[in-house]
Each structure stands twice: as structure tokens, then as C-alpha cells.
Amino acid sequence: MIWIQALLLNTVLIAGAQRAPLLTPAGWFHAGALGTILWGCLGWRGWLAVVAYLVLGSLVTRLGLRDKQDRGLAEARGGRRGPENVWGSAATGTLLALLIGAGVEARPLLLVGFSASFAAKLADTFGSEIGKRWGRRPLLITTMRPVPPGTEGAISLAGTLASAAGSVVMTLLMWQLQLLPSISISLFVMLIGLLATLAESLLGALAQDRISWLSNELVNALQTLLAALIAMLLMSDWI
């Protein structure tokens, strides 16, 4: 019954939300599939957490959009996300949700990994979009030398602070939705979200321009996987 409810609810909501400039038509279809999986496996709390991630990430993408477009730094399609963006951000979280839905033991630990994956992804989105718009003198993370805005592996003070803010916001939301068991564990998840974002910048600087198949979406998936694995390994003795 819950899966039928999940399918009907997401179908209705996606049909009504398609006018919002958040996703492409194909992106909305895949978001509906993601939402159905999350509601079916985690209930409304897990679903609402990821909807909030989508809204917050899309809103921050549109901050200073005209300026970023003028400088050639804006996301393609006016910031609308496609299927590749949906799953690049959510593949790790979806896998963990499916494990929970399948009845795998250690549900609390899997929820920590789920939360960390989205904390890391919102941290990345906040840092990238705010850093491209307001970051001054971006530096390459491997050499700390100035590079043009938008360079793979570039970091800035504004972008790093924004990443920290994104991780904090997403983690607090997960805690408020009772997906994280305590504020102490939430603090670790906040830190892991930021560290995974810095690791993603390092991977971008070292490999993304050298490996043709290492797309932004794959890097995003690796970032969220890293955050989830670190969180679950560190928290395994706490939960």
C-alpha cells in the first residue's frame, strides 16, 4: 500500500511542479522515480529531506545567475537539472534507502550515511554556486595558486564558508526530521559534509581534466559515496 501511495503522491506533485524552473522535463520524471523510492523506503521524512535539498540547491544555483551567465560560469539550461544531475546527487542516498527498505539491519547507521551524502552534496552546491559568484581570488586546492573562477578544483573563502553553511543546513534538517539520532552525531555529519566537498575539489584538480569519462555527475556521485562511507565507518561504534 505504501508504494501505491508513494507513486500516486509523486505523480500528482511532479505533474503540478513541472512549471517551476528547477528541472528539465526528463529531470522531473526521474525526480518522480526518486521520490517514489524515498517515500516507499523511508516514508515522508526521507522524502521531505530530499525535496528540501532539491529546492535549496536550485535556489542557490539561481543566485547571481545573470552575472554567472555573463561570465560563462552558469549551469547549463538556466540552472535546470537533468536526470544525470538527479542521480549524480542522489545515487548513494537512493542505494542506502533501498537497503533500509529491504530490511537490512543497522537502519540508524544507514540513515547516517544517507544524511551525510546529502549534506556533502548541498555543501558542494552551495560552495560551487556562491564561490563562482562571490568568491574572490579562487585558488587551486593542490597548489594554492590563483586560477580563473570555475576552474576544476578551485576553492575560495566565500565558497568554503558557503560549503560549510550548506552542510550545516542539510544536517540540521536531517536531525529535525529525526533521520539523525542526536546532535553530537549531527555535528560529525556536518564536518564530514564539508570535508567530502574539499575532497571533491581535490579530485577535480587532480583528475577531472585528465580522465575523459570522469564527468561532473560521476564526481558528484563519488563525493556523496565518500561522505556516506566515512560517516558510517566513524559512527559504527556510536550507534
C-alpha positions as CSV (number, residue, x, y, z in Angstrom):
1,M,0.0,0.0,0.0
2,I,2.8,2.5,0.9
3,W,4.3,2.0,-2.6
4,I,1.0,2.8,-4.3
5,Q,0.6,5.9,-2.1
6,A,4.2,6.9,-2.9
7,L,3.6,6.5,-6.7
8,L,0.3,8.4,-6.7
9,L,1.6,11.2,-4.5
10,N,4.8,11.8,-6.5
11,T,2.9,11.6,-9.8
12,V,0.5,14.3,-8.7
13,L,3.2,16.5,-7.2
14,I,5.5,16.2,-10.2
15,A,2.6,17.0,-12.6
16,G,1.9,20.2,-10.7
17,A,5.5,21.2,-10.2
18,Q,6.8,21.0,-13.7
19,R,6.3,24.7,-14.4
20,A,8.9,25.5,-11.7
21,P,12.3,26.2,-13.3
22,L,14.1,23.6,-11.3
23,L,14.4,20.6,-13.6
24,T,14.1,19.6,-17.3
25,P,11.1,17.5,-18.3
26,A,13.2,14.4,-18.1
27,G,14.7,15.6,-14.8
28,W,11.2,15.8,-13.4
29,F,10.4,12.3,-14.5
30,H,13.5,10.9,-12.8
31,A,12.8,13.1,-9.7
32,G,9.4,11.4,-9.5
33,A,11.0,8.0,-9.6
34,L,13.5,9.1,-6.9
35,G,10.7,10.5,-4.8
36,T,8.7,7.3,-5.1
37,I,11.6,5.2,-3.9
38,L,12.4,7.5,-1.0
39,W,8.8,7.6,0.3
40,G,8.4,3.9,-0.2
41,C,11.6,3.1,1.7
42,L,12.0,5.9,4.3
43,G,8.5,7.4,4.5
44,W,7.7,11.1,4.4
45,R,10.7,12.2,6.4
46,G,13.3,10.9,3.9
47,W,11.2,12.2,1.0
48,L,10.9,15.6,2.5
49,A,14.6,15.9,3.2
50,V,15.5,15.3,-0.4
51,V,12.8,17.7,-1.7
52,A,14.3,20.3,0.6
53,Y,17.7,19.5,-0.8
54,L,16.4,20.0,-4.4
55,V,14.7,23.3,-3.6
56,L,17.7,24.7,-1.7
57,G,20.1,23.6,-4.3
58,S,18.1,25.1,-7.1
59,L,17.5,28.4,-5.3
60,V,21.2,28.8,-4.6
61,T,22.0,28.0,-8.3
62,R,19.9,30.9,-9.3
63,L,21.7,33.4,-7.1
64,G,23.6,35.8,-9.3
65,L,22.6,33.8,-12.3
66,R,22.7,36.6,-14.8
67,D,26.3,37.5,-13.6
68,K,27.4,33.9,-13.9
69,Q,25.8,33.6,-17.3
70,D,27.7,36.8,-18.5
71,R,31.0,35.3,-17.3
72,G,30.2,31.8,-18.7
73,L,30.1,30.2,-15.3
74,A,26.4,29.4,-15.0
75,E,25.0,25.9,-15.0
76,A,23.6,24.9,-18.4
77,R,19.9,25.1,-19.2
78,G,19.4,28.1,-17.0
79,G,20.2,26.1,-13.9
80,R,17.6,23.4,-14.6
81,R,18.8,19.9,-13.6
82,G,18.5,16.8,-15.8
83,P,18.4,13.1,-15.0
84,E,22.2,12.9,-14.8
85,N,22.2,15.6,-12.1
86,V,19.4,13.9,-10.2
87,W,21.2,10.6,-9.9
88,G,24.7,12.1,-9.6
89,S,23.4,13.8,-6.4
90,A,21.1,11.0,-5.2
91,A,22.5,7.6,-6.3
92,T,24.3,7.0,-3.0
93,G,21.3,8.1,-0.9
94,T,18.9,6.0,-3.0
95,L,21.1,2.9,-2.6
96,L,21.1,3.3,1.2
97,A,17.3,4.0,1.2
98,L,16.8,0.8,-0.8
99,L,18.9,-1.2,1.7
100,I,16.7,0.2,4.5
101,G,13.6,-0.6,2.6
102,A,14.8,-4.2,2.0
103,G,15.1,-4.6,5.8
104,V,18.9,-4.6,6.1
105,E,19.9,-4.3,9.7
106,A,21.7,-1.2,11.1
107,R,19.0,1.1,9.9
108,P,20.3,4.0,12.1
109,L,23.8,3.6,10.6
110,L,22.4,3.6,7.1
111,L,20.5,6.8,7.8
112,V,23.7,8.4,9.0
113,G,25.2,7.6,5.6
114,F,22.1,8.8,3.8
115,S,22.2,12.1,5.7
116,A,26.0,12.6,5.1
117,S,25.6,12.0,1.4
118,F,23.1,14.8,1.1
119,A,24.9,17.1,3.5
120,A,28.0,16.7,1.3
121,K,26.0,17.4,-1.9
122,L,24.3,20.5,-0.6
123,A,27.7,21.7,0.7
124,D,29.1,21.2,-2.8
125,T,26.2,23.1,-4.5
126,F,26.4,26.0,-2.0
127,G,30.2,26.2,-2.3
128,S,30.2,26.0,-6.1
129,E,27.4,28.4,-6.9
130,I,28.3,31.0,-4.3
131,G,32.0,30.7,-4.9
132,K,31.6,31.3,-8.6
133,R,29.5,34.4,-8.0
134,W,31.2,36.0,-4.9
135,G,34.5,34.2,-4.4
136,R,37.5,36.4,-4.8
137,R,40.9,35.2,-5.9
138,P,40.0,31.5,-6.2
139,L,42.9,29.2,-5.6
140,L,43.7,25.7,-6.9
141,I,43.4,23.4,-4.0
142,T,46.5,21.4,-4.9
143,T,48.9,24.4,-5.3
144,M,47.1,27.3,-3.6
145,R,47.9,29.4,-6.7
146,P,45.3,31.8,-8.2
147,V,43.2,30.4,-11.0
148,P,40.2,31.7,-13.0
149,P,36.7,31.2,-11.4
150,G,35.1,28.0,-12.4
151,T,38.4,26.1,-12.7
152,E,38.1,22.4,-11.6
153,G,39.5,22.1,-8.1
154,A,39.3,25.9,-7.4
155,I,38.4,27.0,-3.9
156,S,37.7,30.4,-2.3
157,L,37.0,31.7,1.1
158,A,33.4,32.6,0.2
159,G,32.9,29.2,-1.4
160,T,34.3,27.3,1.5
161,L,32.2,29.2,4.0
162,A,29.2,28.6,1.8
163,S,30.0,24.8,1.7
164,A,30.1,24.7,5.5
165,A,26.8,26.5,5.6
166,G,25.2,24.1,3.2
167,S,26.4,21.1,5.2
168,V,25.1,22.6,8.4
169,V,21.7,23.4,6.9
170,M,21.2,20.0,5.4
171,T,22.4,18.2,8.5
172,L,20.2,20.2,10.9
173,L,17.2,19.4,8.6
174,M,18.0,15.7,8.8
175,W,18.2,16.0,12.6
176,Q,14.9,17.8,12.8
177,L,13.3,15.2,10.7
178,Q,14.7,12.5,13.1
179,L,16.8,10.9,10.4
180,L,19.8,11.5,12.7
181,P,19.7,10.3,16.3
182,S,21.5,13.0,18.2
183,I,23.0,16.5,17.8
184,S,26.5,15.0,18.6
185,I,26.3,12.7,15.6
186,S,24.9,15.6,13.6
187,L,28.0,17.6,14.3
188,F,30.2,14.9,12.8
189,V,28.0,14.7,9.8
190,M,28.3,18.5,9.3
191,L,32.1,18.2,9.3
192,I,32.1,15.2,7.0
193,G,29.9,17.0,4.5
194,L,32.5,19.8,4.3
195,L,35.5,17.5,4.2
196,A,33.9,15.5,1.4
197,T,33.4,18.7,-0.6
198,L,37.0,19.6,-0.2
199,A,38.0,16.0,-1.3
200,E,35.8,16.5,-4.4
201,S,37.7,19.7,-5.2
202,L,41.0,17.7,-4.8
203,L,39.7,15.0,-7.2
204,G,38.6,17.7,-9.7
205,A,42.0,19.3,-9.6
206,L,44.0,16.1,-9.9
207,A,41.9,14.0,-12.3
208,Q,38.9,15.5,-13.9
209,D,40.6,17.2,-16.8
210,R,42.9,14.2,-17.3
211,I,40.3,11.5,-17.4
212,S,37.7,11.9,-20.2
213,W,35.0,9.8,-18.7
214,L,35.2,11.4,-15.2
215,S,32.2,13.7,-15.6
216,N,30.9,16.2,-13.1
217,E,28.0,13.9,-12.3
218,L,30.3,10.9,-11.6
219,V,32.5,13.1,-9.4
220,N,29.3,14.2,-7.5
221,A,28.4,10.5,-7.0
222,L,31.9,9.7,-5.8
223,Q,31.7,12.6,-3.3
224,T,28.4,11.5,-1.8
225,L,29.7,7.9,-1.6
226,L,32.8,9.0,0.2
227,A,30.8,11.1,2.7
228,A,28.4,8.2,3.4
229,L,31.2,5.7,3.9
230,I,33.2,7.9,6.2
231,A,30.2,8.8,8.2
232,M,29.2,5.1,8.6
233,L,32.7,4.0,9.4
234,L,33.2,6.7,12.1
235,M,29.8,6.3,13.6
236,S,29.7,2.5,13.6
237,D,30.8,2.3,17.3
238,W,28.4,5.1,18.3
239,I,25.2,3.6,17.1
